[in-house]
Amino acid sequence: MVYKSSRNFNLNLIWTLIALCAIVTIATLVNRDLIYLLGLNRASFLDRPWTIISNLFVHAGLWHLIFNMIALYFFGSYVGRLVGESRLLLVYFGGGILGNILYLLLGSPFIPAVGASGAIFALGGALAMLRPKLPVLVFPLPVPIPLWIAVIGSFVILSFIPSVAWQAHLGGLIVGLVAGYFFRRRERRYYL
């Protein structure tokens, strides 16, 4: 492929992120106070700055965790094969952090933001730039649609659901699209 590191990509990184998210989420289901300790909240951010990253591992329940981890597996495994582990991590955490910054600036000051959705939208955005025409099945649609439509469409639809931190999704998507643009330019130069 294009990047040397992509030849050696395996799914251990993806499985590690999924396991961390599962462990932290289960811990918060057992002890609900952990959500306030690990979730991102503007009102307490200066006292708990680690929440800019720790909230990426906390989810609001099992369904939130399951849907995000399915998306992480599919986007992450494909992006990892294309650009390698280090670039995948850069996009993942870069998208999660920018999404969290946008949530701090534009979101509710008292409701904690949790979930890896911003980081996952970063992976989705990068993949949409690298392989925009990749056909994907999206439930409940009976036919495949291009990946870029699935990613942008998901962002738009999720933005209208109450209590969804669209700001985090937007920040992640921006990072992913920009990273994907640069990865794609490098990929084109490789083949020239």
Beta strands, then each sheet from edge to edge (+ up, - down):
strand 1: 135-136
strand 2: 145-146
sheet 1: 1+ 2-
end
